[in-house]
């Protein structure tokens, strides 16, 4: 049970995944940290560590925090000014370092703050609880303590990451460090489990099975990653089942995969507005910097904007094909100008206004500042993207990528492209990565080496392509239900097949990530249990019937939970309306299931992509079930390539000069 209660007015309407995280941080945590005798909200200090400050920034804006009575945000590891007249709210990880800092702040004769409300991002150990209880002077100053169980990064309304950006390097590669790999998986599992503890959801845990476990086959550490992570997540979930209001039967699905399930998605060009922005423009996260006319005259000035859900134009266009987005932006600008009398008078010369002319015209209308800023921003972005597409010849690259994936192109087409077309090094790397994914047997021949030399790439770039072999998918016996890599030599090598009834308006958008089919099969309860087994035998009410699955459930040790048993020295507070945050979440979850069905969570070890995030948004509407994507990180193609390079050291260049490669030397 929570020892804090929150405002009940925020749990009635439907809320998406990130909205629930935001509400818990603002209302269940910050708003609840007030004195019972306080009639008005007094100002307080919010103290976080390096991890929790990023968790907070993913879900909340500074204005949201200020509205809840926070006047100052501090980092616990830094020296801070004493504010003995103010209360402090601590949102920290339950680590020895953080607890020591807390005790140093609040113990002794001169504490930094009047009183403290402490919220841990995940479960705290008994030893650290004992350390806190040993300090006699802190007892009267600690007004409450709670495990929030919120240690994930909600980077999208339907996506979270565990922030393990080095997972690919630590879990794959030449030298398998089992201890380091297990530590990474356990840390990942702990954060994944807090998603379900926070949402009060108990998942049916399914995972990609390892390769054939017959005596002649050696199962590698990499192949066991989904199995290991599923077991670790299950063990963490078992300790949450003792929490009050935590479901005792399955309320949602969790499917655990790894990056080997789809080698193409991280590198193929995704032609949506969102993906193109992050692929072709220099962006830092969701932050984009563009130049706008200075309001005081003179030169242009740089302005930072966030491309996020608060922007209605971004929200409408983000998953549209870039060509469609450009057309719709032009229509929006035309409509905007047509509704303005001054603009109509300027456009009576008998010619159609260009987009550039429209943009200048809109900038001259101060009464439409907000619309001007939004439209000008996206017209500028779309213009830069289309310019980059033309300058890099991306249409030809994209067409060859699609043809390779659908089996309409092969080695001959790659050689012809490298000989006749001019492409950037990054585009050649990505194209060749798709080639080796569709032709995995080339790793065993010299032909790939010659093609790489023909591409004239740097040694480290060749390393990235060679390292695709570490992500080689499972055998056909395990992957029979999805289009995948085929080793048998056929004239048409297709990693994807055209989907019946799936009409694609844009030729360069035929590609779809593997998880699209997996999610649809999971929603229909058609995933074969021998290929995607479960950690828990589902209850008879799940999916309407019991499954014939005899999965081994790992024994989980009984774990101490502050939410299952309240410390006698922690002071409870009863809310004015009598509603607890747990009851709000429980009611909200049940109402959500009635309206949209059970949630589906898909977690990908080794990094997810924007095409996979797009699929989750698309299937949410199609299946009427919220699809939440989770991963160790969300990577753009350039980031994924750099991570592949790090799997092995770059090759040492030989002193002998290599002879020039001739097209005639390549046997097709």
Secondary structure as a PSIPRED ss2 file (coil, helix, strand):
# PSIPRED VFORMAT (PSIPRED V4.0)

   1 X C   1.000  0.000  0.000
   2 X C   1.000  0.000  0.000
   3 X C   1.000  0.000  0.000
   4 X C   1.000  0.000  0.000
   5 X C   1.000  0.000  0.000
   6 X C   1.000  0.000  0.000
   7 X C   1.000  0.000  0.000
   8 X H   0.000  1.000  0.000
   9 X H   0.000  1.000  0.000
  10 X H   0.000  1.000  0.000
  11 X C   1.000  0.000  0.000
  12 X C   1.000  0.000  0.000
  13 X C   1.000  0.000  0.000
  14 X C   1.000  0.000  0.000
  15 X C   1.000  0.000  0.000
  16 X C   1.000  0.000  0.000
  17 X H   0.000  1.000  0.000
  18 X H   0.000  1.000  0.000
  19 X H   0.000  1.000  0.000
  20 X H   0.000  1.000  0.000
  21 X H   0.000  1.000  0.000
  22 X H   0.000  1.000  0.000
  23 X H   0.000  1.000  0.000
  24 X H   0.000  1.000  0.000
  25 X H   0.000  1.000  0.000
  26 X H   0.000  1.000  0.000
  27 X H   0.000  1.000  0.000
  28 X H   0.000  1.000  0.000
  29 X H   0.000  1.000  0.000
  30 X H   0.000  1.000  0.000
  31 X H   0.000  1.000  0.000
  32 X C   1.000  0.000  0.000
  33 X C   1.000  0.000  0.000
  34 X C   1.000  0.000  0.000
  35 X C   1.000  0.000  0.000
  36 X C   1.000  0.000  0.000
  37 X C   1.000  0.000  0.000
  38 X C   1.000  0.000  0.000
  39 X C   1.000  0.000  0.000
  40 X C   1.000  0.000  0.000
  41 X C   1.000  0.000  0.000
  42 X C   1.000  0.000  0.000
  43 X C   1.000  0.000  0.000
  44 X E   0.000  0.000  1.000
  45 X E   0.000  0.000  1.000
  46 X E   0.000  0.000  1.000
  47 X E   0.000  0.000  1.000
  48 X E   0.000  0.000  1.000
  49 X C   1.000  0.000  0.000
  50 X H   0.000  1.000  0.000
  51 X H   0.000  1.000  0.000
  52 X H   0.000  1.000  0.000
  53 X H   0.000  1.000  0.000
  54 X H   0.000  1.000  0.000
  55 X H   0.000  1.000  0.000
  56 X H   0.000  1.000  0.000
  57 X H   0.000  1.000  0.000
  58 X H   0.000  1.000  0.000
  59 X H   0.000  1.000  0.000
  60 X C   1.000  0.000  0.000
  61 X C   1.000  0.000  0.000
  62 X H   0.000  1.000  0.000
  63 X H   0.000  1.000  0.000
  64 X H   0.000  1.000  0.000
  65 X H   0.000  1.000  0.000
  66 X H   0.000  1.000  0.000
  67 X H   0.000  1.000  0.000
  68 X C   1.000  0.000  0.000
  69 X C   1.000  0.000  0.000
  70 X E   0.000  0.000  1.000
  71 X E   0.000  0.000  1.000
  72 X E   0.000  0.000  1.000
  73 X E   0.000  0.000  1.000
  74 X E   0.000  0.000  1.000
  75 X E   0.000  0.000  1.000
  76 X C   1.000  0.000  0.000
  77 X C   1.000  0.000  0.000
  78 X C   1.000  0.000  0.000
  79 X C   1.000  0.000  0.000
  80 X C   1.000  0.000  0.000
  81 X C   1.000  0.000  0.000
  82 X C   1.000  0.000  0.000
  83 X E   0.000  0.000  1.000
  84 X C   1.000  0.000  0.000
  85 X C   1.000  0.000  0.000
  86 X C   1.000  0.000  0.000
  87 X E   0.000  0.000  1.000
  88 X E   0.000  0.000  1.000
  89 X E   0.000  0.000  1.000
  90 X E   0.000  0.000  1.000
  91 X E   0.000  0.000  1.000
  92 X E   0.000  0.000  1.000
  93 X C   1.000  0.000  0.000
  94 X C   1.000  0.000  0.000
  95 X C   1.000  0.000  0.000
  96 X H   0.000  1.000  0.000
  97 X H   0.000  1.000  0.000
  98 X H   0.000  1.000  0.000
  99 X H   0.000  1.000  0.000
 100 X H   0.000  1.000  0.000
 101 X H   0.000  1.000  0.000
 102 X H   0.000  1.000  0.000
 103 X H   0.000  1.000  0.000
 104 X H   0.000  1.000  0.000
 105 X H   0.000  1.000  0.000
 106 X H   0.000  1.000  0.000
 107 X C   1.000  0.000  0.000
 108 X C   1.000  0.000  0.000
 109 X C   1.000  0.000  0.000
 110 X C   1.000  0.000  0.000
 111 X C   1.000  0.000  0.000
 112 X C   1.000  0.000  0.000
 113 X E   0.000  0.000  1.000
 114 X C   1.000  0.000  0.000
 115 X C   1.000  0.000  0.000
 116 X E   0.000  0.000  1.000
 117 X E   0.000  0.000  1.000
 118 X E   0.000  0.000  1.000
 119 X E   0.000  0.000  1.000
 120 X E   0.000  0.000  1.000
 121 X C   1.000  0.000  0.000
 122 X C   1.000  0.000  0.000
 123 X C   1.000  0.000  0.000
 124 X C   1.000  0.000  0.000
 125 X C   1.000  0.000  0.000
 126 X H   0.000  1.000  0.000
 127 X H   0.000  1.000  0.000
 128 X H   0.000  1.000  0.000
 129 X H   0.000  1.000  0.000
 130 X H   0.000  1.000  0.000
 131 X H   0.000  1.000  0.000
 132 X H   0.000  1.000  0.000
 133 X H   0.000  1.000  0.000
 134 X H   0.000  1.000  0.000
 135 X C   1.000  0.000  0.000
 136 X H   0.000  1.000  0.000
 137 X H   0.000  1.000  0.000
 138 X H   0.000  1.000  0.000
 139 X C   1.000  0.000  0.000
 140 X C   1.000  0.000  0.000
 141 X C   1.000  0.000  0.000
 142 X E   0.000  0.000  1.000
 143 X E   0.000  0.000  1.000
 144 X E   0.000  0.000  1.000
 145 X E   0.000  0.000  1.000
 146 X E   0.000  0.000  1.000
 147 X E   0.000  0.000  1.000
 148 X C   1.000  0.000  0.000
 149 X C   1.000  0.000  0.000
 150 X C   1.000  0.000  0.000
 151 X C   1.000  0.000  0.000
 152 X C   1.000  0.000  0.000
 153 X E   0.000  0.000  1.000
 154 X E   0.000  0.000  1.000
 155 X E   0.000  0.000  1.000
 156 X E   0.000  0.000  1.000
 157 X C   1.000  0.000  0.000
 158 X C   1.000  0.000  0.000
 159 X E   0.000  0.000  1.000
 160 X E   0.000  0.000  1.000
 161 X E   0.000  0.000  1.000
 162 X C   1.000  0.000  0.000
 163 X C   1.000  0.000  0.000
 164 X C   1.000  0.000  0.000
 165 X C   1.000  0.000  0.000
 166 X C   1.000  0.000  0.000
 167 X H   0.000  1.000  0.000
 168 X H   0.000  1.000  0.000
 169 X H   0.000  1.000  0.000
 170 X H   0.000  1.000  0.000
 171 X H   0.000  1.000  0.000
 172 X C   1.000  0.000  0.000
 173 X C   1.000  0.000  0.000
 174 X C   1.000  0.000  0.000
 175 X C   1.000  0.000  0.000
 176 X C   1.000  0.000  0.000
 177 X C   1.000  0.000  0.000
 178 X H   0.000  1.000  0.000
 179 X H   0.000  1.000  0.000
 180 X H   0.000  1.000  0.000
 181 X H   0.000  1.000  0.000
 182 X H   0.000  1.000  0.000
 183 X H   0.000  1.000  0.000
 184 X H   0.000  1.000  0.000
 185 X H   0.000  1.000  0.000
 186 X H   0.000  1.000  0.000
 187 X H   0.000  1.000  0.000
 188 X H   0.000  1.000  0.000
 189 X H   0.000  1.000  0.000
 190 X H   0.000  1.000  0.000
 191 X H   0.000  1.000  0.000
 192 X H   0.000  1.000  0.000
 193 X H   0.000  1.000  0.000
 194 X H   0.000  1.000  0.000
 195 X H   0.000  1.000  0.000
 196 X H   0.000  1.000  0.000
 197 X H   0.000  1.000  0.000
 198 X H   0.000  1.000  0.000
 199 X H   0.000  1.000  0.000
 200 X C   1.000  0.000  0.000
 201 X C   1.000  0.000  0.000
 202 X C   1.000  0.000  0.000
 203 X E   0.000  0.000  1.000
 204 X E   0.000  0.000  1.000
 205 X E   0.000  0.000  1.000
 206 X E   0.000  0.000  1.000
 207 X E   0.000  0.000  1.000
 208 X C   1.000  0.000  0.000
 209 X C   1.000  0.000  0.000
 210 X C   1.000  0.000  0.000
 211 X C   1.000  0.000  0.000
 212 X C   1.000  0.000  0.000
 213 X C   1.000  0.000  0.000
 214 X C   1.000  0.000  0.000
 215 X C   1.000  0.000  0.000
 216 X C   1.000  0.000  0.000
 217 X C   1.000  0.000  0.000
 218 X C   1.000  0.000  0.000
 219 X C   1.000  0.000  0.000
 220 X C   1.000  0.000  0.000
 221 X C   1.000  0.000  0.000
 222 X H   0.000  1.000  0.000
 223 X H   0.000  1.000  0.000
 224 X H   0.000  1.000  0.000
 225 X H   0.000  1.000  0.000
 226 X H   0.000  1.000  0.000
 227 X H   0.000  1.000  0.000
 228 X H   0.000  1.000  0.000
 229 X H   0.000  1.000  0.000
 230 X H   0.000  1.000  0.000
 231 X H   0.000  1.000  0.000
 232 X H   0.000  1.000  0.000
 233 X H   0.000  1.000  0.000
 234 X H   0.000  1.000  0.000
 235 X H   0.000  1.000  0.000
 236 X H   0.000  1.000  0.000
 237 X H   0.000  1.000  0.000
 238 X H   0.000  1.000  0.000
 239 X H   0.000  1.000  0.000
 240 X H   0.000  1.000  0.000
 241 X C   1.000  0.000  0.000
 242 X C   1.000  0.000  0.000
 243 X C   1.000  0.000  0.000
 244 X C   1.000  0.000  0.000
 245 X C   1.000  0.000  0.000
 246 X C   1.000  0.000  0.000
 247 X C   1.000  0.000  0.000
 248 X C   1.000  0.000  0.000
 249 X C   1.000  0.000  0.000
 250 X C   1.000  0.000  0.000
 251 X C   1.000  0.000  0.000
 252 X E   0.000  0.000  1.000
 253 X E   0.000  0.000  1.000
 254 X E   0.000  0.000  1.000
 255 X E   0.000  0.000  1.000
 256 X E   0.000  0.000  1.000
 257 X E   0.000  0.000  1.000
 258 X E   0.000  0.000  1.000
 259 X H   0.000  1.000  0.000
 260 X H   0.000  1.000  0.000
 261 X H   0.000  1.000  0.000
 262 X C   1.000  0.000  0.000
 263 X C   1.000  0.000  0.000
 264 X C   1.000  0.000  0.000
 265 X C   1.000  0.000  0.000
 266 X C   1.000  0.000  0.000
 267 X C   1.000  0.000  0.000
 268 X C   1.000  0.000  0.000
 269 X C   1.000  0.000  0.000
 270 X C   1.000  0.000  0.000
 271 X C   1.000  0.000  0.000
 272 X E   0.000  0.000  1.000
 273 X H   0.000  1.000  0.000
 274 X H   0.000  1.000  0.000
 275 X H   0.000  1.000  0.000
 276 X H   0.000  1.000  0.000
 277 X H   0.000  1.000  0.000
 278 X H   0.000  1.000  0.000
 279 X H   0.000  1.000  0.000
 280 X H   0.000  1.000  0.000
 281 X C   1.000  0.000  0.000
 282 X C   1.000  0.000  0.000
 283 X C   1.000  0.000  0.000
 284 X E   0.000  0.000  1.000
 285 X C   1.000  0.000  0.000
 286 X C   1.000  0.000  0.000
 287 X E   0.000  0.000  1.000
 288 X E   0.000  0.000  1.000
 289 X E   0.000  0.000  1.000
 290 X E   0.000  0.000  1.000
 291 X E   0.000  0.000  1.000
 292 X E   0.000  0.000  1.000
 293 X E   0.000  0.000  1.000
 294 X C   1.000  0.000  0.000
 295 X C   1.000  0.000  0.000
 296 X C   1.000  0.000  0.000
 297 X C   1.000  0.000  0.000
 298 X C   1.000  0.000  0.000
 299 X C   1.000  0.000  0.000
 300 X E   0.000  0.000  1.000
 301 X E   0.000  0.000  1.000
 302 X E   0.000  0.000  1.000
 303 X E   0.000  0.000  1.000
 304 X E   0.000  0.000  1.000
 305 X E   0.000  0.000  1.000
 306 X E   0.000  0.000  1.000
 307 X C   1.000  0.000  0.000
 308 X C   1.000  0.000  0.000
 309 X C   1.000  0.000  0.000
 310 X C   1.000  0.000  0.000
 311 X C   1.000  0.000  0.000
 312 X H   0.000  1.000  0.000
 313 X H   0.000  1.000  0.000
 314 X H   0.000  1.000  0.000
 315 X H   0.000  1.000  0.000
 316 X H   0.000  1.000  0.000
 317 X H   0.000  1.000  0.000
 318 X C   1.000  0.000  0.000
 319 X C   1.000  0.000  0.000
 320 X C   1.000  0.000  0.000
 321 X E   0.000  0.000  1.000
 322 X H   0.000  1.000  0.000
 323 X H   0.000  1.000  0.000
 324 X H   0.000  1.000  0.000
 325 X H   0.000  1.000  0.000
 326 X H   0.000  1.000  0.000
 327 X H   0.000  1.000  0.000
 328 X H   0.000  1.000  0.000
 329 X H   0.000  1.000  0.000
 330 X H   0.000  1.000  0.000
 331 X H   0.000  1.000  0.000
 332 X H   0.000  1.000  0.000
 333 X H   0.000  1.000  0.000
 334 X H   0.000  1.000  0.000
 335 X H   0.000  1.000  0.000
 336 X H   0.000  1.000  0.000
 337 X H   0.000  1.000  0.000
 338 X H   0.000  1.000  0.000
 339 X C   1.000  0.000  0.000
 340 X C   1.000  0.000  0.000
 341 X H   0.000  1.000  0.000
 342 X H   0.000  1.000  0.000
 343 X H   0.000  1.000  0.000
 344 X H   0.000  1.000  0.000
 345 X H   0.000  1.000  0.000
 346 X H   0.000  1.000  0.000
 347 X C   1.000  0.000  0.000
 348 X C   1.000  0.000  0.000
 349 X C   1.000  0.000  0.000
 350 X C   1.000  0.000  0.000
 351 X C   1.000  0.000  0.000
 352 X C   1.000  0.000  0.000
 353 X C   1.000  0.000  0.000
 354 X C   1.000  0.000  0.000
 355 X H   0.000  1.000  0.000
 356 X H   0.000  1.000  0.000
 357 X H   0.000  1.000  0.000
 358 X H   0.000  1.000  0.000
 359 X H   0.000  1.000  0.000
 360 X H   0.000  1.000  0.000
 361 X H   0.000  1.000  0.000
 362 X H   0.000  1.000  0.000
 363 X H   0.000  1.000  0.000
 364 X C   1.000  0.000  0.000
 365 X C   1.000  0.000  0.000
 366 X H   0.000  1.000  0.000
 367 X H   0.000  1.000  0.000
 368 X H   0.000  1.000  0.000
 369 X H   0.000  1.000  0.000
 370 X H   0.000  1.000  0.000
 371 X H   0.000  1.000  0.000
 372 X H   0.000  1.000  0.000
 373 X H   0.000  1.000  0.000
 374 X H   0.000  1.000  0.000
 375 X H   0.000  1.000  0.000
 376 X H   0.000  1.000  0.000
 377 X H   0.000  1.000  0.000
 378 X H   0.000  1.000  0.000
 379 X H   0.000  1.000  0.000
 380 X H   0.000  1.000  0.000
 381 X H   0.000  1.000  0.000
 382 X H   0.000  1.000  0.000
 383 X H   0.000  1.000  0.000
 384 X H   0.000  1.000  0.000
 385 X H   0.000  1.000  0.000
 386 X H   0.000  1.000  0.000
 387 X H   0.000  1.000  0.000
 388 X H   0.000  1.000  0.000
 389 X H   0.000  1.000  0.000
 390 X H   0.000  1.000  0.000
 391 X H   0.000  1.000  0.000
 392 X C   1.000  0.000  0.000
 393 X C   1.000  0.000  0.000
 394 X H   0.000  1.000  0.000
 395 X H   0.000  1.000  0.000
 396 X H   0.000  1.000  0.000
 397 X H   0.000  1.000  0.000
 398 X H   0.000  1.000  0.000
 399 X H   0.000  1.000  0.000
 400 X H   0.000  1.000  0.000
 401 X H   0.000  1.000  0.000
 402 X H   0.000  1.000  0.000
 403 X H   0.000  1.000  0.000
 404 X H   0.000  1.000  0.000
 405 X H   0.000  1.000  0.000
 406 X C   1.000  0.000  0.000
 407 X C   1.000  0.000  0.000
 408 X C   1.000  0.000  0.000
 409 X C   1.000  0.000  0.000
 410 X C   1.000  0.000  0.000
 411 X H   0.000  1.000  0.000
 412 X H   0.000  1.000  0.000
 413 X H   0.000  1.000  0.000
 414 X H   0.000  1.000  0.000
 415 X H   0.000  1.000  0.000
 416 X H   0.000  1.000  0.000
 417 X H   0.000  1.000  0.000
 418 X H   0.000  1.000  0.000
 419 X H   0.000  1.000  0.000
 420 X H   0.000  1.000  0.000
 421 X C   1.000  0.000  0.000
 422 X C   1.000  0.000  0.000
 423 X C   1.000  0.000  0.000
 424 X C   1.000  0.000  0.000
 425 X H   0.000  1.000  0.000
 426 X H   0.000  1.000  0.000
 427 X H   0.000  1.000  0.000
 428 X H   0.000  1.000  0.000
 429 X H   0.000  1.000  0.000
 430 X H   0.000  1.000  0.000
 431 X H   0.000  1.000  0.000
 432 X H   0.000  1.000  0.000
 433 X H   0.000  1.000  0.000
 434 X H   0.000  1.000  0.000
 435 X H   0.000  1.000  0.000
 436 X H   0.000  1.000  0.000
 437 X H   0.000  1.000  0.000
 438 X H   0.000  1.000  0.000
 439 X C   1.000  0.000  0.000
 440 X H   0.000  1.000  0.000
 441 X H   0.000  1.000  0.000
 442 X H   0.000  1.000  0.000
 443 X H   0.000  1.000  0.000
 444 X H   0.000  1.000  0.000
 445 X C   1.000  0.000  0.000
 446 X C   1.000  0.000  0.000
 447 X H   0.000  1.000  0.000
 448 X H   0.000  1.000  0.000
 449 X H   0.000  1.000  0.000
 450 X H   0.000  1.000  0.000
 451 X H   0.000  1.000  0.000
 452 X H   0.000  1.000  0.000
 453 X H   0.000  1.000  0.000
 454 X H   0.000  1.000  0.000
 455 X H   0.000  1.000  0.000
 456 X C   1.000  0.000  0.000
 457 X C   1.000  0.000  0.000
 458 X C   1.000  0.000  0.000
 459 X H   0.000  1.000  0.000
 460 X H   0.000  1.000  0.000
 461 X H   0.000  1.000  0.000
 462 X H   0.000  1.000  0.000
 463 X H   0.000  1.000  0.000
 464 X H   0.000  1.000  0.000
 465 X H   0.000  1.000  0.000
 466 X H   0.000  1.000  0.000
 467 X H   0.000  1.000  0.000
 468 X H   0.000  1.000  0.000
 469 X H   0.000  1.000  0.000
 470 X H   0.000  1.000  0.000
 471 X H   0.000  1.000  0.000
 472 X C   1.000  0.000  0.000
 473 X C   1.000  0.000  0.000
 474 X C   1.000  0.000  0.000
 475 X C   1.000  0.000  0.000
 476 X C   1.000  0.000  0.000
 477 X C   1.000  0.000  0.000
 478 X C   1.000  0.000  0.000
 479 X C   1.000  0.000  0.000
 480 X C   1.000  0.000  0.000
 481 X C   1.000  0.000  0.000
 482 X C   1.000  0.000  0.000
 483 X C   1.000  0.000  0.000
 484 X C   1.000  0.000  0.000
 485 X C   1.000  0.000  0.000
 486 X C   1.000  0.000  0.000
 487 X C   1.000  0.000  0.000
 488 X C   1.000  0.000  0.000
 489 X C   1.000  0.000  0.000
 490 X C   1.000  0.000  0.000
 491 X C   1.000  0.000  0.000
 492 X C   1.000  0.000  0.000
 493 X C   1.000  0.000  0.000
 494 X C   1.000  0.000  0.000
 495 X C   1.000  0.000  0.000
 496 X C   1.000  0.000  0.000
 497 X C   1.000  0.000  0.000
 498 X C   1.000  0.000  0.000
 499 X C   1.000  0.000  0.000
 500 X C   1.000  0.000  0.000
 501 X C   1.000  0.000  0.000
 502 X C   1.000  0.000  0.000
 503 X C   1.000  0.000  0.000
 504 X C   1.000  0.000  0.000
 505 X C   1.000  0.000  0.000
 506 X C   1.000  0.000  0.000
 507 X H   0.000  1.000  0.000
 508 X H   0.000  1.000  0.000
 509 X H   0.000  1.000  0.000
 510 X C   1.000  0.000  0.000
 511 X C   1.000  0.000  0.000
 512 X C   1.000  0.000  0.000
 513 X C   1.000  0.000  0.000
 514 X H   0.000  1.000  0.000
 515 X H   0.000  1.000  0.000
 516 X H   0.000  1.000  0.000
 517 X H   0.000  1.000  0.000
 518 X H   0.000  1.000  0.000
 519 X H   0.000  1.000  0.000
 520 X H   0.000  1.000  0.000
 521 X H   0.000  1.000  0.000
 522 X H   0.000  1.000  0.000
 523 X H   0.000  1.000  0.000
 524 X C   1.000  0.000  0.000
 525 X C   1.000  0.000  0.000
 526 X C   1.000  0.000  0.000
 527 X C   1.000  0.000  0.000
 528 X C   1.000  0.000  0.000
 529 X C   1.000  0.000  0.000
 530 X C   1.000  0.000  0.000
 531 X C   1.000  0.000  0.000
 532 X C   1.000  0.000  0.000
 533 X C   1.000  0.000  0.000
 534 X E   0.000  0.000  1.000
 535 X C   1.000  0.000  0.000
 536 X C   1.000  0.000  0.000
 537 X C   1.000  0.000  0.000
 538 X C   1.000  0.000  0.000
 539 X C   1.000  0.000  0.000
 540 X C   1.000  0.000  0.000
 541 X C   1.000  0.000  0.000
 542 X H   0.000  1.000  0.000
 543 X H   0.000  1.000  0.000
 544 X H   0.000  1.000  0.000
 545 X C   1.000  0.000  0.000
 546 X C   1.000  0.000  0.000
 547 X C   1.000  0.000  0.000
 548 X C   1.000  0.000  0.000
 549 X C   1.000  0.000  0.000
 550 X C   1.000  0.000  0.000
 551 X C   1.000  0.000  0.000
 552 X C   1.000  0.000  0.000
 553 X C   1.000  0.000  0.000
 554 X C   1.000  0.000  0.000
 555 X C   1.000  0.000  0.000
 556 X C   1.000  0.000  0.000
 557 X C   1.000  0.000  0.000
 558 X C   1.000  0.000  0.000
 559 X C   1.000  0.000  0.000
 560 X C   1.000  0.000  0.000
 561 X C   1.000  0.000  0.000
 562 X C   1.000  0.000  0.000
 563 X C   1.000  0.000  0.000
 564 X C   1.000  0.000  0.000
 565 X C   1.000  0.000  0.000
 566 X C   1.000  0.000  0.000
 567 X C   1.000  0.000  0.000
 568 X C   1.000  0.000  0.000
 569 X C   1.000  0.000  0.000
 570 X C   1.000  0.000  0.000
 571 X C   1.000  0.000  0.000
 572 X C   1.000  0.000  0.000
 573 X C   1.000  0.000  0.000
 574 X C   1.000  0.000  0.000
 575 X C   1.000  0.000  0.000
 576 X C   1.000  0.000  0.000
 577 X C   1.000  0.000  0.000
 578 X C   1.000  0.000  0.000
 579 X C   1.000  0.000  0.000
 580 X C   1.000  0.000  0.000
 581 X H   0.000  1.000  0.000
 582 X H   0.000  1.000  0.000
 583 X H   0.000  1.000  0.000
 584 X H   0.000  1.000  0.000
 585 X H   0.000  1.000  0.000
 586 X H   0.000  1.000  0.000
 587 X H   0.000  1.000  0.000
 588 X H   0.000  1.000  0.000
 589 X H   0.000  1.000  0.000
 590 X H   0.000  1.000  0.000
 591 X H   0.000  1.000  0.000
 592 X H   0.000  1.000  0.000
 593 X H   0.000  1.000  0.000
 594 X H   0.000  1.000  0.000
 595 X H   0.000  1.000  0.000
 596 X H   0.000  1.000  0.000
 597 X C   1.000  0.000  0.000
 598 X C   1.000  0.000  0.000
 599 X C   1.000  0.000  0.000
 600 X E   0.000  0.000  1.000
 601 X E   0.000  0.000  1.000
 602 X E   0.000  0.000  1.000
 603 X E   0.000  0.000  1.000
 604 X E   0.000  0.000  1.000
 605 X E   0.000  0.000  1.000
 606 X C   1.000  0.000  0.000
 607 X C   1.000  0.000  0.000
 608 X E   0.000  0.000  1.000
 609 X C   1.000  0.000  0.000
 610 X H   0.000  1.000  0.000
 611 X H   0.000  1.000  0.000
 612 X H   0.000  1.000  0.000
 613 X H   0.000  1.000  0.000
 614 X H   0.000  1.000  0.000
 615 X H   0.000  1.000  0.000
 616 X H   0.000  1.000  0.000
 617 X H   0.000  1.000  0.000
 618 X H   0.000  1.000  0.000
 619 X H   0.000  1.000  0.000
 620 X H   0.000  1.000  0.000
 621 X H   0.000  1.000  0.000
 622 X H   0.000  1.000  0.000
 623 X H   0.000  1.000  0.000
 624 X C   1.000  0.000  0.000
 625 X C   1.000  0.000  0.000
 626 X C   1.000  0.000  0.000
 627 X E   0.000  0.000  1.000
 628 X E   0.000  0.000  1.000
 629 X E   0.000  0.000  1.000
 630 X E   0.000  0.000  1.000
 631 X E   0.000  0.000  1.000
 632 X C   1.000  0.000  0.000
 633 X C   1.000  0.000  0.000
 634 X E   0.000  0.000  1.000
 635 X C   1.000  0.000  0.000
 636 X C   1.000  0.000  0.000
 637 X H   0.000  1.000  0.000
 638 X H   0.000  1.000  0.000
 639 X H   0.000  1.000  0.000
 640 X H   0.000  1.000  0.000
 641 X H   0.000  1.000  0.000
 642 X H   0.000  1.000  0.000
 643 X H   0.000  1.000  0.000
 644 X H   0.000  1.000  0.000
 645 X H   0.000  1.000  0.000
 646 X C   1.000  0.000  0.000
 647 X C   1.000  0.000  0.000
 648 X C   1.000  0.000  0.000
 649 X C   1.000  0.000  0.000
 650 X C   1.000  0.000  0.000
 651 X C   1.000  0.000  0.000
 652 X C   1.000  0.000  0.000
 653 X C   1.000  0.000  0.000
 654 X C   1.000  0.000  0.000
 655 X C   1.000  0.000  0.000
 656 X C   1.000  0.000  0.000
 657 X C   1.000  0.000  0.000
 658 X C   1.000  0.000  0.000
 659 X C   1.000  0.000  0.000
 660 X C   1.000  0.000  0.000
 661 X C   1.000  0.000  0.000
 662 X C   1.000  0.000  0.000
 663 X H   0.000  1.000  0.000
 664 X H   0.000  1.000  0.000
 665 X H   0.000  1.000  0.000
 666 X C   1.000  0.000  0.000
 667 X C   1.000  0.000  0.000
 668 X C   1.000  0.000  0.000
